[in-house]
Amino acid sequence: MGGVFSFPSLNEIAKTLTLLLGKDVSVAAGTPITTSPKIAGAYIDPQGQLGALGLVDLPLASYSGAALTMIPCNMATTNINAGKLSDEIRDNLQEVFNVMVAFFNQGDVPHIRFSEMHITPPALPGDIDALLGGAVQHADLDVDISGYGGGKLSLYAI
């Protein structure tokens, strides 16, 4: 891929998520995701090559998936306590990942699109695992959704 990805500012990320979820969202610099499960949204270029990745922890996956369609917070918490996402919240999370493509399609870079979502365990596919270790651009963020809760988001791009 040509060009270098330039992630939006924390304010721009917060604004995009606020507009999407219909809830105030705050975003701050954070630390890497160290818990499991992790949920990855893969983004590909027009040739089908992996170019970027969004990675969220289970709390952010559950809270953002629930907030998207106003599923009550206690249902999101139930998902977190169970260690897995309900079908509805998982489907909603795919839409969140789809909108997050805006975080990557900025500046002089090839246009990418959301391709698929992976949940660990099991292990992430090899190309995604390789991108996690060899990303040129990487940002770790703490995200909090008003009325729901917070979690971690990491962005990776080559």
C-alpha positions as CSV (number, residue, x, y, z in Angstrom):
1,M,0.0,0.0,0.0
2,G,1.2,3.5,-0.8
3,G,1.0,6.5,1.5
4,V,1.0,6.7,5.3
5,F,-2.1,6.5,7.4
6,S,-2.8,9.4,9.6
7,F,-5.2,8.7,12.4
8,P,-7.7,11.4,13.4
9,S,-7.3,13.4,16.6
10,L,-8.8,12.0,19.8
11,N,-11.6,14.7,19.5
12,E,-12.4,13.6,15.9
13,I,-12.6,9.9,17.0
14,A,-14.9,10.9,20.0
15,K,-17.1,13.0,17.7
16,T,-17.5,10.2,15.1
17,L,-18.4,7.7,17.9
18,T,-20.7,10.2,19.5
19,L,-22.6,10.7,16.2
20,L,-22.8,7.0,15.6
21,L,-23.9,5.9,19.0
22,G,-26.1,8.8,20.0
23,K,-24.3,9.0,23.3
24,D,-21.5,11.3,24.5
25,V,-18.2,9.5,24.0
26,S,-14.9,10.4,25.5
27,V,-11.5,9.2,24.1
28,A,-8.1,9.4,25.7
29,A,-4.7,8.0,25.1
30,G,-4.6,4.5,26.6
31,T,-2.6,1.3,26.9
32,P,-2.6,-1.9,24.8
33,I,-5.3,-4.4,25.2
34,T,-4.0,-7.3,27.3
35,T,-7.3,-9.1,28.2
36,S,-9.1,-11.8,26.3
37,P,-11.3,-12.1,24.3
38,K,-10.3,-9.5,21.8
39,I,-12.4,-8.5,18.8
40,A,-10.7,-7.4,15.6
41,G,-12.2,-5.6,12.7
42,A,-10.1,-6.1,9.5
43,Y,-9.9,-3.5,6.8
44,I,-8.7,-4.3,3.2
45,D,-7.6,-2.3,0.2
46,P,-9.1,-2.6,-3.3
47,Q,-6.8,-5.5,-4.1
48,G,-8.1,-7.4,-1.0
49,Q,-4.9,-7.0,1.0
50,L,-5.1,-6.3,4.7
51,G,-4.2,-2.7,5.4
52,A,-5.6,-1.8,8.8
53,L,-7.1,-3.2,11.9
54,G,-9.3,-2.0,14.7
55,L,-9.1,-4.0,17.9
56,V,-11.4,-3.7,20.9
57,D,-11.7,-5.4,24.2
58,L,-14.9,-7.2,25.3
59,P,-16.2,-4.3,27.4
60,L,-16.0,-1.8,24.6
61,A,-17.3,-4.3,22.1
62,S,-20.4,-5.0,24.3
63,Y,-21.0,-1.4,25.3
64,S,-20.7,0.1,21.7
65,G,-22.7,-2.8,20.2
66,A,-25.5,-2.2,22.7
67,A,-25.4,1.6,22.5
68,L,-25.8,1.5,18.7
69,T,-29.4,0.3,18.9
70,M,-30.1,1.4,22.5
71,I,-29.9,-2.1,24.0
72,P,-30.0,-1.5,27.8
73,C,-26.7,-1.3,29.5
74,N,-27.5,-4.2,31.8
75,M,-27.6,-6.5,28.7
76,A,-24.1,-5.3,27.7
77,T,-22.9,-6.0,31.2
78,T,-24.5,-9.5,31.0
79,N,-22.4,-10.1,27.8
80,I,-19.3,-9.0,29.6
81,N,-19.9,-11.2,32.6
82,A,-20.6,-14.1,30.3
83,G,-17.4,-13.5,28.4
84,K,-19.1,-13.4,25.0
85,L,-21.3,-11.3,22.8
86,S,-24.9,-11.9,22.0
87,D,-25.8,-12.3,18.3
88,E,-27.5,-8.8,18.3
89,I,-24.6,-7.0,19.9
90,R,-22.1,-8.9,17.7
91,D,-24.1,-7.8,14.6
92,N,-24.2,-4.2,15.9
93,L,-20.4,-4.3,16.5
94,Q,-19.8,-5.1,12.9
95,E,-21.6,-1.9,12.0
96,V,-19.4,0.0,14.5
97,F,-16.4,-1.4,12.8
98,N,-17.8,-0.5,9.4
99,V,-18.1,3.2,10.5
100,M,-14.7,3.1,12.0
101,V,-13.2,2.8,8.5
102,A,-13.3,6.6,8.6
103,F,-10.4,6.5,11.1
104,F,-8.2,5.1,8.3
105,N,-9.5,6.7,5.1
106,Q,-7.8,10.1,5.6
107,G,-5.0,11.8,3.8
108,D,-3.1,10.4,0.8
109,V,-3.7,6.6,1.3
110,P,-5.5,4.0,-0.7
111,H,-9.2,3.7,0.2
112,I,-9.9,0.7,2.4
113,R,-13.1,-0.9,3.5
114,F,-14.3,-3.1,6.4
115,S,-13.9,-6.7,5.5
116,E,-14.6,-9.0,8.5
117,M,-14.6,-9.4,12.2
118,H,-12.7,-11.9,14.3
119,I,-13.1,-12.8,17.9
120,T,-10.4,-14.5,20.0
121,P,-10.0,-17.1,21.1
122,P,-9.3,-18.9,18.9
123,A,-6.2,-17.2,17.6
124,L,-6.4,-14.4,15.0
125,P,-5.7,-15.4,11.4
126,G,-2.0,-15.2,10.5
127,D,-2.2,-12.0,8.4
128,I,-4.0,-10.1,11.2
129,D,-1.5,-11.4,13.8
130,A,1.4,-10.3,11.6
131,L,-0.2,-6.8,11.3
132,L,-0.4,-6.5,15.1
133,G,3.3,-7.1,15.3
134,G,4.4,-5.1,12.3
135,A,2.1,-2.1,12.1
136,V,3.7,1.2,10.9
137,Q,1.0,3.2,12.7
138,H,-0.5,2.2,16.1
139,A,-2.6,4.0,18.6
140,D,-4.0,2.7,21.9
141,L,-7.1,4.5,23.2
142,D,-9.4,4.4,26.2
143,V,-13.0,5.0,25.2
144,D,-16.0,5.7,27.5
145,I,-19.6,5.8,26.3
146,S,-21.8,7.9,28.6
147,G,-24.5,5.8,30.2
148,Y,-22.8,2.5,29.3
149,G,-19.2,2.2,30.2
150,G,-15.7,2.1,28.8
151,G,-13.1,-0.1,27.3
152,K,-10.1,-0.2,25.0
153,L,-9.6,0.5,21.3
154,S,-6.4,0.0,19.4
155,L,-5.9,1.1,15.8
156,Y,-3.2,-0.5,13.6
157,A,-2.2,0.3,10.0
158,I,0.6,-0.5,7.6
